[in-house]
């Protein structure tokens, strides 16, 4: 059986700092708590009894900084960077606080994004290409575990590719999908954090 772990990068905002919509055009690093989350993820994956086949990352710094401790802890080097794991582009809402985003697009548009994966006007997403990329990845076949470090905006398309409603993936959390020999893909769990993580 093949297992796919969809891993969201660690925190990019410090405690008490107002979060903003950060997407593909803002390549910010992890903050201290984000590095701690990445270390915990590394320890967790190292402690699991799995044969890692591939460790892949988004091109963004925050994803690569999350993948690095996983690579060190598991002894499996980063295999490749994949553009389709990159964050979406929030267009005119890039870098803006959530209240400003809602004021521009409306709560209903944001709810459609969160619940259905329909991007608000002005966001650059290319949902069809992202769904196709996930489906192609699922069709690769193989055994063992694939670890994919990405962002919440990109991770939702793994679920949409399965015909499931998107769900939030918190920073430092992961989801697991299982692929049977017949190619069927099943959601095992979503938005899990290692036990020692807050």
GIMOJO-V218794 format. One record per pair of residues at least 12 apart in sequence whose C-alpha atoms are under 10 Angstrom apart, sorted by the first residue. I is the first residue (numbers start at 1). GAP is how many residues later the second one is. D is the distance in whole Angstrom. If there is no record, write none. Layout:
i=I gap=GAP d=D
i=I gap=GAP d=D
//
This chain:
i=1 gap=140 d=9
i=1 gap=141 d=8
i=1 gap=142 d=6
i=1 gap=143 d=7
i=1 gap=144 d=9
i=1 gap=177 d=7
i=1 gap=178 d=6
i=1 gap=179 d=6
i=1 gap=180 d=6
i=1 gap=181 d=10
i=1 gap=182 d=10
i=2 gap=49 d=10
i=2 gap=50 d=10
i=2 gap=51 d=9
i=2 gap=136 d=9
i=2 gap=139 d=7
i=2 gap=140 d=6
i=2 gap=141 d=4
i=2 gap=142 d=5
i=2 gap=143 d=6
i=2 gap=144 d=8
i=2 gap=175 d=8
i=2 gap=176 d=6
i=2 gap=177 d=5
i=2 gap=178 d=7
i=2 gap=179 d=8
i=2 gap=181 d=10
i=2 gap=183 d=9
i=3 gap=47 d=9
i=3 gap=48 d=10
i=3 gap=49 d=9
i=3 gap=50 d=10
i=3 gap=135 d=10
i=3 gap=139 d=9
i=3 gap=140 d=8
i=3 gap=141 d=6
i=3 gap=142 d=5
i=3 gap=143 d=6
i=3 gap=144 d=9
i=3 gap=173 d=7
i=3 gap=174 d=6
i=3 gap=175 d=5
i=3 gap=176 d=6
i=3 gap=177 d=9
i=3 gap=182 d=9
i=3 gap=183 d=10
i=3 gap=185 d=9
i=4 gap=48 d=10
i=4 gap=49 d=10
i=4 gap=50 d=10
i=4 gap=133 d=10
i=4 gap=134 d=9
i=4 gap=139 d=10
i=4 gap=140 d=9
i=4 gap=141 d=6
i=4 gap=142 d=5
i=4 gap=143 d=6
i=4 gap=144 d=8
i=4 gap=170 d=10
i=4 gap=171 d=8
i=4 gap=172 d=6
i=4 gap=173 d=5
i=4 gap=174 d=6
i=4 gap=175 d=8
i=4 gap=181 d=10
i=4 gap=183 d=10
i=4 gap=184 d=10
i=5 gap=40 d=10
i=5 gap=50 d=10
i=5 gap=140 d=7
i=5 gap=141 d=6
i=5 gap=142 d=5
i=5 gap=143 d=6
i=5 gap=144 d=8
i=5 gap=168 d=10
i=5 gap=169 d=6
i=5 gap=170 d=6
i=5 gap=171 d=5
i=5 gap=172 d=6
i=5 gap=173 d=9
i=5 gap=183 d=10
i=5 gap=184 d=10
i=5 gap=185 d=9
i=6 gap=50 d=10
i=6 gap=79 d=10
i=6 gap=140 d=9
i=6 gap=141 d=6
i=6 gap=142 d=5
i=6 gap=143 d=6
i=6 gap=144 d=7
i=6 gap=145 d=9
i=6 gap=146 d=10
i=6 gap=148 d=10
i=6 gap=149 d=7
i=6 gap=150 d=10
i=6 gap=152 d=8
i=6 gap=163 d=9
i=6 gap=167 d=9
i=6 gap=168 d=5
i=6 gap=169 d=5
i=6 gap=170 d=6
i=6 gap=171 d=8
i=6 gap=184 d=9
i=6 gap=185 d=9
i=7 gap=31 d=10
i=7 gap=34 d=9
i=7 gap=50 d=9
i=7 gap=56 d=9
i=7 gap=59 d=9
i=7 gap=60 d=9
i=7 gap=140 d=7
i=7 gap=141 d=6
i=7 gap=142 d=5
i=7 gap=143 d=6
i=7 gap=144 d=8
i=7 gap=145 d=9
i=7 gap=148 d=8
i=7 gap=162 d=8
i=7 gap=163 d=9
i=7 gap=164 d=8
i=7 gap=165 d=7
i=7 gap=166 d=6
i=7 gap=167 d=4
i=7 gap=168 d=7
i=7 gap=169 d=9
i=7 gap=183 d=10
i=7 gap=184 d=9
i=7 gap=185 d=9
i=7 gap=186 d=10
i=8 gap=30 d=10
i=8 gap=49 d=10
i=8 gap=54 d=9
i=8 gap=55 d=8
i=8 gap=58 d=8
i=8 gap=59 d=10
i=8 gap=140 d=8
i=8 gap=141 d=6
i=8 gap=142 d=5
i=8 gap=143 d=5
i=8 gap=144 d=6
i=8 gap=145 d=10
i=8 gap=146 d=9
i=8 gap=147 d=8
i=8 gap=160 d=10
i=8 gap=161 d=7
i=8 gap=162 d=7
i=8 gap=163 d=5
i=8 gap=164 d=6
i=8 gap=165 d=6
i=8 gap=166 d=6
i=8 gap=167 d=9
i=8 gap=183 d=9
i=9 gap=21 d=8
i=9 gap=25 d=8
i=9 gap=26 d=9
i=9 gap=28 d=8
i=9 gap=29 d=7
i=9 gap=32 d=10
i=9 gap=48 d=10
i=9 gap=49 d=9
i=9 gap=51 d=10
i=9 gap=52 d=9
i=9 gap=53 d=6
i=9 gap=54 d=5
i=9 gap=55 d=8
i=9 gap=56 d=8
i=9 gap=57 d=5
i=9 gap=58 d=8
i=9 gap=139 d=10
i=9 gap=140 d=6
i=9 gap=141 d=6
i=9 gap=142 d=6
i=9 gap=143 d=8
i=9 gap=160 d=10
i=9 gap=161 d=9
i=9 gap=162 d=6
i=9 gap=163 d=6
i=9 gap=164 d=8
i=9 gap=165 d=9
i=10 gap=19 d=9
i=10 gap=20 d=6
i=10 gap=21 d=8
i=10 gap=22 d=9
i=10 gap=23 d=7
i=10 gap=24 d=4
i=10 gap=25 d=7
i=10 gap=26 d=8
i=10 gap=27 d=6
i=10 gap=28 d=6
i=10 gap=29 d=10
i=10 gap=31 d=9
i=10 gap=52 d=7
i=10 gap=53 d=8
i=10 gap=55 d=8
i=10 gap=56 d=6
i=10 gap=57 d=10
i=10 gap=139 d=10
i=10 gap=140 d=10
i=10 gap=141 d=9
i=10 gap=160 d=9
i=10 gap=161 d=5
i=10 gap=162 d=5
i=10 gap=163 d=8
i=11 gap=18 d=9
i=11 gap=19 d=6
i=11 gap=20 d=6
i=11 gap=21 d=8
i=11 gap=22 d=6
i=11 gap=23 d=4
i=11 gap=24 d=8
i=11 gap=25 d=9
i=11 gap=26 d=8
i=11 gap=27 d=9
i=11 gap=51 d=8
i=11 gap=55 d=10
i=11 gap=159 d=9
i=11 gap=160 d=6
i=11 gap=161 d=7
i=12 gap=16 d=7
i=12 gap=17 d=6
i=12 gap=18 d=5
i=12 gap=19 d=5
i=12 gap=20 d=9
i=12 gap=21 d=8
i=12 gap=22 d=6
i=12 gap=23 d=9
i=12 gap=50 d=7
i=12 gap=159 d=9
i=13 gap=15 d=9
i=13 gap=16 d=9
i=13 gap=17 d=8
i=13 gap=18 d=6
i=13 gap=19 d=9
i=13 gap=20 d=9
i=13 gap=21 d=8
i=14 gap=16 d=9
i=14 gap=17 d=6
i=14 gap=18 d=8
i=14 gap=19 d=7
i=14 gap=20 d=9
i=15 gap=16 d=9
i=15 gap=17 d=10
i=15 gap=18 d=8
i=18 gap=79 d=7
i=18 gap=80 d=9
i=19 gap=76 d=9
i=19 gap=77 d=9
i=19 gap=78 d=6
i=19 gap=79 d=7
i=20 gap=73 d=9
i=20 gap=74 d=8
i=20 gap=75 d=5
i=20 gap=76 d=5
i=20 gap=77 d=4
i=20 gap=78 d=6
i=20 gap=79 d=9
i=20 gap=80 d=9
i=20 gap=81 d=9
i=21 gap=68 d=9
i=21 gap=69 d=7
i=21 gap=70 d=10
i=21 gap=72 d=7
i=21 gap=73 d=5
i=21 gap=74 d=5
i=21 gap=75 d=6
i=21 gap=76 d=6
i=21 gap=77 d=7
i=21 gap=79 d=10
i=21 gap=80 d=8
i=22 gap=65 d=9
i=22 gap=66 d=9
i=22 gap=67 d=8
i=22 gap=68 d=7
i=22 gap=71 d=9
i=22 gap=72 d=6
i=22 gap=73 d=5
i=22 gap=74 d=8
i=22 gap=75 d=9
i=22 gap=131 d=10
i=23 gap=37 d=10
i=23 gap=63 d=9
i=23 gap=64 d=5
i=23 gap=65 d=5
i=23 gap=66 d=5
i=23 gap=67 d=6
i=23 gap=68 d=9
i=23 gap=70 d=9
i=23 gap=71 d=6
i=23 gap=72 d=8
i=23 gap=100 d=10
i=23 gap=128 d=9
i=23 gap=129 d=10
i=23 gap=130 d=8
i=23 gap=131 d=10
i=24 gap=35 d=9
i=24 gap=36 d=8
i=24 gap=62 d=7
i=24 gap=63 d=5
i=24 gap=64 d=5
i=24 gap=65 d=5
i=24 gap=66 d=8
i=24 gap=67 d=9
i=24 gap=70 d=9
i=24 gap=100 d=10
i=24 gap=101 d=10
i=24 gap=127 d=10
i=24 gap=129 d=10
i=25 gap=35 d=9
i=25 gap=62 d=9
i=25 gap=63 d=9
i=25 gap=64 d=7
i=25 gap=65 d=8
i=25 gap=66 d=9
i=25 gap=69 d=8
i=25 gap=70 d=9
i=26 gap=34 d=9
i=26 gap=35 d=10
i=26 gap=61 d=10
i=26 gap=63 d=9
i=26 gap=64 d=10
i=26 gap=68 d=8
i=26 gap=69 d=8
i=27 gap=32 d=9
i=27 gap=33 d=6
i=27 gap=34 d=6
i=27 gap=35 d=7
i=27 gap=36 d=10
i=27 gap=60 d=10
i=28 gap=32 d=8
i=28 gap=33 d=7
i=28 gap=34 d=6
i=28 gap=35 d=10
i=29 gap=31 d=9
i=29 gap=32 d=6
i=29 gap=33 d=5
i=29 gap=34 d=9
i=29 gap=35 d=9
i=29 gap=36 d=7
i=29 gap=37 d=10
i=30 gap=31 d=8
i=30 gap=32 d=5
i=30 gap=33 d=9
i=30 gap=34 d=10
i=30 gap=35 d=7
i=30 gap=36 d=8
i=31 gap=31 d=9
i=33 gap=139 d=10
i=34 gap=28 d=9
i=34 gap=31 d=9
i=34 gap=32 d=8
i=34 gap=137 d=8
i=34 gap=138 d=7
i=35 gap=27 d=9
i=35 gap=30 d=8
i=35 gap=31 d=7
i=35 gap=33 d=10
i=35 gap=34 d=9
i=35 gap=137 d=9
i=36 gap=30 d=9
i=36 gap=33 d=10
i=36 gap=136 d=9
i=36 gap=161 d=9
i=37 gap=29 d=8
i=37 gap=32 d=10
i=37 gap=134 d=8
i=37 gap=135 d=5
i=37 gap=136 d=9
i=37 gap=156 d=9
i=37 gap=157 d=9
i=37 gap=159 d=10
i=37 gap=160 d=7
i=37 gap=161 d=9
i=38 gap=24 d=10
i=38 gap=25 d=9
i=38 gap=27 d=8
i=38 gap=28 d=5
i=38 gap=29 d=7
i=38 gap=30 d=8
i=38 gap=31 d=6
i=38 gap=32 d=7
i=38 gap=133 d=9
i=38 gap=134 d=7
i=38 gap=135 d=10
i=39 gap=26 d=10
i=39 gap=27 d=8
i=39 gap=28 d=9
i=39 gap=29 d=9
i=39 gap=30 d=6
i=39 gap=31 d=7
i=39 gap=33 d=9
i=39 gap=34 d=8
i=39 gap=133 d=10
i=40 gap=26 d=10
i=40 gap=29 d=9
i=40 gap=30 d=9
i=40 gap=33 d=10
i=40 gap=132 d=8
i=40 gap=153 d=9
i=40 gap=154 d=7
i=40 gap=155 d=9
i=40 gap=156 d=7
i=40 gap=157 d=7
i=41 gap=25 d=8
i=41 gap=26 d=9
i=41 gap=28 d=8
i=41 gap=29 d=6
i=41 gap=32 d=9
i=41 gap=131 d=7
i=41 gap=132 d=8
i=41 gap=133 d=9
i=41 gap=152 d=8
i=41 gap=153 d=6
i=41 gap=154 d=10
i=41 gap=155 d=10
i=41 gap=156 d=9
i=42 gap=24 d=9
i=42 gap=25 d=8
i=42 gap=26 d=8
i=42 gap=27 d=5
i=42 gap=28 d=4
i=42 gap=29 d=7
i=42 gap=30 d=7
i=42 gap=31 d=5
i=42 gap=32 d=7
i=42 gap=33 d=10
i=42 gap=152 d=10
i=43 gap=26 d=8
i=43 gap=27 d=7
i=43 gap=29 d=9
i=43 gap=30 d=6
i=43 gap=31 d=8
i=43 gap=151 d=9
i=44 gap=26 d=9
i=44 gap=29 d=9
i=44 gap=30 d=9
i=44 gap=149 d=9
i=44 gap=150 d=6
i=44 gap=151 d=9
i=44 gap=152 d=9
i=45 gap=25 d=7
i=45 gap=26 d=9
i=45 gap=28 d=8
i=45 gap=29 d=7
i=45 gap=102 d=9
i=45 gap=149 d=9
i=46 gap=24 d=8
i=46 gap=25 d=9
i=46 gap=26 d=9
i=46 gap=27 d=6
i=46 gap=28 d=5
i=46 gap=29 d=8
i=46 gap=30 d=10
i=47 gap=26 d=9
i=47 gap=27 d=8
i=48 gap=26 d=9
i=50 gap=24 d=10
i=50 gap=94 d=7
i=50 gap=95 d=6
i=50 gap=96 d=10
i=51 gap=23 d=10
i=51 gap=25 d=10
i=51 gap=92 d=8
i=51 gap=93 d=5
i=51 gap=94 d=6
i=51 gap=95 d=9
i=52 gap=22 d=8
i=52 gap=23 d=9
i=52 gap=24 d=7
i=52 gap=91 d=9
i=52 gap=92 d=6
i=52 gap=93 d=5
i=52 gap=94 d=6
i=52 gap=95 d=7
i=53 gap=23 d=8
i=53 gap=26 d=9
i=53 gap=89 d=9
i=53 gap=90 d=8
i=53 gap=91 d=6
i=53 gap=92 d=6
i=53 gap=93 d=6
i=53 gap=94 d=8
i=54 gap=22 d=8
i=54 gap=23 d=9
i=54 gap=24 d=8
i=54 gap=25 d=6
i=54 gap=26 d=8
i=54 gap=90 d=9
i=54 gap=91 d=7
i=54 gap=92 d=5
i=54 gap=93 d=6
i=54 gap=94 d=8
i=55 gap=12 d=8
i=55 gap=13 d=10
i=55 gap=15 d=9
i=55 gap=16 d=8
i=55 gap=21 d=7
i=55 gap=22 d=7
i=55 gap=23 d=5
i=55 gap=24 d=5
i=55 gap=25 d=7
i=55 gap=26 d=9
i=55 gap=90 d=9
i=55 gap=91 d=6
i=55 gap=92 d=5
i=55 gap=93 d=6
i=55 gap=94 d=8
i=56 gap=21 d=9
i=56 gap=22 d=6
i=56 gap=23 d=6
i=56 gap=24 d=5
i=56 gap=25 d=6
i=56 gap=26 d=7
i=56 gap=29 d=9
i=56 gap=90 d=8
i=56 gap=91 d=6
i=56 gap=92 d=5
i=56 gap=93 d=6
i=56 gap=94 d=9
i=57 gap=21 d=8
i=57 gap=22 d=8
i=57 gap=23 d=7
i=57 gap=24 d=5
i=57 gap=25 d=6
i=57 gap=26 d=8
i=57 gap=27 d=10
i=57 gap=28 d=7
i=57 gap=29 d=8
i=57 gap=90 d=8
i=57 gap=91 d=6
i=57 gap=92 d=5
i=57 gap=93 d=6
i=57 gap=94 d=10
i=58 gap=22 d=9
i=58 gap=23 d=6
i=58 gap=24 d=5
i=58 gap=25 d=6
i=58 gap=26 d=7
i=58 gap=27 d=5
i=58 gap=28 d=5
i=58 gap=29 d=8
i=58 gap=90 d=8
i=58 gap=91 d=6
i=58 gap=92 d=5
i=58 gap=93 d=8
i=58 gap=96 d=9
i=59 gap=21 d=9
i=59 gap=22 d=6
i=59 gap=23 d=7
i=59 gap=24 d=6
i=59 gap=25 d=9
i=59 gap=26 d=8
i=59 gap=27 d=6
i=59 gap=28 d=9
i=59 gap=90 d=10
i=59 gap=91 d=9
i=60 gap=21 d=9
i=60 gap=22 d=10
i=60 gap=23 d=9
i=60 gap=25 d=9
i=60 gap=26 d=7
i=60 gap=27 d=8
i=60 gap=89 d=10
i=60 gap=90 d=9
i=60 gap=91 d=9
i=62 gap=87 d=9
i=62 gap=88 d=9
i=62 gap=89 d=9
i=63 gap=18 d=10
i=63 gap=22 d=9
i=63 gap=23 d=9
i=63 gap=24 d=10
i=63 gap=85 d=9
i=63 gap=86 d=6
i=63 gap=87 d=6
i=63 gap=88 d=7
i=64 gap=14 d=9
i=64 gap=17 d=9
i=64 gap=85 d=8
i=64 gap=86 d=9
i=65 gap=84 d=10
i=66 gap=83 d=7
i=66 gap=84 d=9
i=66 gap=106 d=8
i=67 gap=80 d=9
i=67 gap=81 d=9
i=67 gap=82 d=6
i=67 gap=83 d=9
i=70 gap=77 d=9
i=70 gap=79 d=10
i=78 gap=69 d=10
i=78 gap=70 d=10
i=80 gap=68 d=10
i=81 gap=67 d=10
i=81 gap=68 d=9
i=82 gap=66 d=9
i=82 gap=67 d=10
i=82 gap=68 d=9
i=83 gap=47 d=10
i=83 gap=50 d=10
i=83 gap=67 d=10
i=84 gap=45 d=8
i=84 gap=46 d=6
i=84 gap=47 d=9
i=84 gap=48 d=10
i=84 gap=49 d=7
i=84 gap=50 d=8
i=84 gap=66 d=9
i=84 gap=70 d=8
i=84 gap=71 d=10
i=84 gap=73 d=10
i=85 gap=45 d=8
i=85 gap=48 d=9
i=85 gap=49 d=9
i=85 gap=63 d=8
i=85 gap=64 d=7
i=85 gap=65 d=5
i=85 gap=66 d=7
i=85 gap=67 d=10
i=85 gap=68 d=9
i=85 gap=69 d=6
i=85 gap=70 d=8
i=85 gap=72 d=10
i=85 gap=73 d=10
i=86 gap=44 d=10
i=86 gap=63 d=9
i=86 gap=64 d=6
i=86 gap=65 d=7
i=86 gap=66 d=10
i=86 gap=67 d=8
i=86 gap=68 d=6
i=86 gap=69 d=9
i=87 gap=38 d=9
i=87 gap=63 d=7
i=87 gap=64 d=6
i=87 gap=65 d=7
i=87 gap=66 d=6
i=87 gap=67 d=5
i=87 gap=68 d=9
i=88 gap=31 d=10
i=88 gap=35 d=8
i=88 gap=36 d=7
i=88 gap=37 d=5
i=88 gap=38 d=9
i=88 gap=39 d=10
i=88 gap=42 d=10
i=88 gap=63 d=9
i=88 gap=64 d=9
i=88 gap=65 d=6
i=88 gap=66 d=6
i=89 gap=33 d=9
i=89 gap=34 d=6
i=89 gap=35 d=5
i=89 gap=36 d=6
i=89 gap=37 d=10
i=89 gap=64 d=9
i=90 gap=29 d=9
i=90 gap=30 d=9
i=90 gap=31 d=9
i=90 gap=32 d=7
i=90 gap=33 d=5
i=90 gap=34 d=6
i=90 gap=35 d=8
i=90 gap=63 d=10
i=91 gap=29 d=10
i=91 gap=30 d=9
i=91 gap=31 d=5
i=91 gap=32 d=5
i=91 gap=33 d=6
i=91 gap=34 d=9
i=92 gap=12 d=9
i=92 gap=29 d=9
i=92 gap=30 d=6
i=92 gap=31 d=7
i=92 gap=32 d=10
i=93 gap=12 d=9
i=93 gap=27 d=10
i=93 gap=29 d=8
i=93 gap=30 d=8
i=94 gap=29 d=9
i=104 gap=16 d=10
i=104 gap=17 d=10
i=105 gap=15 d=7
i=105 gap=16 d=7
i=105 gap=17 d=9
i=106 gap=14 d=9
i=108 gap=12 d=10
i=109 gap=12 d=8
i=113 gap=40 d=9
i=113 gap=43 d=10
i=113 gap=53 d=9
i=114 gap=39 d=9
i=114 gap=42 d=9
i=114 gap=51 d=9
i=114 gap=52 d=7
i=114 gap=53 d=7
i=114 gap=54 d=8
i=115 gap=41 d=10
i=115 gap=50 d=6
i=115 gap=51 d=6
i=115 gap=52 d=7
i=115 gap=53 d=9
i=116 gap=40 d=9
i=116 gap=44 d=8
i=116 gap=48 d=9
i=116 gap=49 d=6
i=116 gap=50 d=6
i=116 gap=51 d=9
i=117 gap=36 d=9
i=117 gap=39 d=7
i=117 gap=40 d=8
i=117 gap=42 d=10
i=117 gap=43 d=8
i=117 gap=48 d=8
i=117 gap=49 d=6
i=117 gap=50 d=9
i=125 gap=28 d=9
i=125 gap=29 d=9
i=127 gap=27 d=9
i=127 gap=30 d=8
i=127 gap=33 d=9
i=127 gap=34 d=10
i=128 gap=29 d=9
i=128 gap=32 d=10
i=128 gap=33 d=9
i=129 gap=28 d=10
i=130 gap=24 d=8
i=130 gap=25 d=10
i=130 gap=26 d=10
i=130 gap=27 d=6
i=130 gap=28 d=8
i=130 gap=30 d=9
i=130 gap=31 d=8
i=131 gap=23 d=10
i=131 gap=25 d=9
i=131 gap=26 d=6
i=131 gap=27 d=7
i=131 gap=28 d=9
i=131 gap=29 d=7
i=131 gap=30 d=5
i=131 gap=31 d=9
i=131 gap=32 d=10
i=132 gap=25 d=9
i=132 gap=26 d=10
i=132 gap=29 d=7
i=133 gap=24 d=9
i=133 gap=25 d=9
i=133 gap=28 d=9
i=134 gap=20 d=10
i=134 gap=21 d=9
i=134 gap=23 d=7
i=134 gap=24 d=6
i=134 gap=25 d=9
i=134 gap=26 d=9
i=134 gap=27 d=6
i=134 gap=28 d=9
i=135 gap=22 d=10
i=135 gap=23 d=8
i=135 gap=25 d=10
i=135 gap=26 d=6
i=135 gap=27 d=8
i=135 gap=50 d=10
i=136 gap=25 d=10
i=137 gap=21 d=10
i=138 gap=20 d=9
i=138 gap=23 d=9
i=138 gap=24 d=10
i=138 gap=39 d=10
i=138 gap=40 d=10
i=138 gap=41 d=8
i=138 gap=45 d=8
i=138 gap=46 d=9
i=138 gap=47 d=8
i=139 gap=40 d=9
i=139 gap=44 d=7
i=139 gap=45 d=9
i=139 gap=46 d=10
i=140 gap=43 d=9
i=141 gap=38 d=8
i=141 gap=39 d=9
i=141 gap=40 d=8
i=141 gap=41 d=10
i=141 gap=42 d=7
i=142 gap=37 d=9
i=142 gap=38 d=10
i=142 gap=39 d=9
i=143 gap=36 d=9
i=143 gap=37 d=10
i=143 gap=38 d=9
i=145 gap=31 d=10
i=145 gap=32 d=10
i=145 gap=33 d=9
i=146 gap=30 d=10
i=146 gap=31 d=10
i=147 gap=27 d=9
i=147 gap=29 d=9
i=148 gap=26 d=9
i=148 gap=27 d=10
i=149 gap=23 d=10
i=149 gap=25 d=9
i=150 gap=21 d=10
i=150 gap=24 d=10
i=151 gap=18 d=8
i=151 gap=19 d=9
i=151 gap=20 d=8
i=151 gap=21 d=10
i=152 gap=14 d=10
i=152 gap=15 d=9
i=152 gap=16 d=6
i=152 gap=17 d=6
i=152 gap=18 d=7
i=152 gap=19 d=8
i=152 gap=21 d=10
i=153 gap=13 d=10
i=153 gap=14 d=10
i=153 gap=15 d=9
i=153 gap=16 d=9
i=155 gap=12 d=9
i=155 gap=13 d=8
i=155 gap=14 d=7
i=155 gap=19 d=10
i=155 gap=20 d=9
i=156 gap=12 d=7
i=156 gap=13 d=8
i=158 gap=17 d=10
i=158 gap=19 d=9
i=158 gap=29 d=10
i=159 gap=16 d=10
i=159 gap=18 d=9
i=159 gap=27 d=10
i=159 gap=28 d=8
i=159 gap=31 d=10
i=161 gap=24 d=10
i=162 gap=22 d=10
i=162 gap=23 d=7
i=162 gap=24 d=8
i=162 gap=25 d=9
i=164 gap=23 d=9
i=167 gap=23 d=8
i=167 gap=24 d=8
i=168 gap=22 d=9
i=168 gap=23 d=7
i=169 gap=21 d=7
i=169 gap=22 d=5
i=169 gap=23 d=8
i=169 gap=24 d=10
i=170 gap=20 d=10
i=170 gap=21 d=6
i=170 gap=22 d=8
i=170 gap=23 d=8
i=171 gap=20 d=9
i=171 gap=21 d=10
i=171 gap=22 d=9
i=172 gap=19 d=9
i=172 gap=20 d=9
i=172 gap=21 d=6
i=172 gap=22 d=8
i=172 gap=25 d=8
i=172 gap=26 d=10
i=173 gap=17 d=8
i=173 gap=18 d=5
i=173 gap=19 d=5
i=173 gap=20 d=4
i=173 gap=21 d=7
i=173 gap=24 d=9
i=174 gap=15 d=8
i=174 gap=16 d=6
i=174 gap=17 d=5
i=174 gap=18 d=5
i=174 gap=19 d=6
i=174 gap=20 d=9
i=175 gap=12 d=8
i=175 gap=13 d=8
i=175 gap=14 d=5
i=175 gap=15 d=4
i=175 gap=16 d=6
i=175 gap=17 d=6
i=175 gap=18 d=9
i=176 gap=12 d=5
i=176 gap=13 d=5
i=176 gap=14 d=6
i=176 gap=15 d=9
i=176 gap=16 d=9
i=177 gap=12 d=7
i=177 gap=13 d=9
//
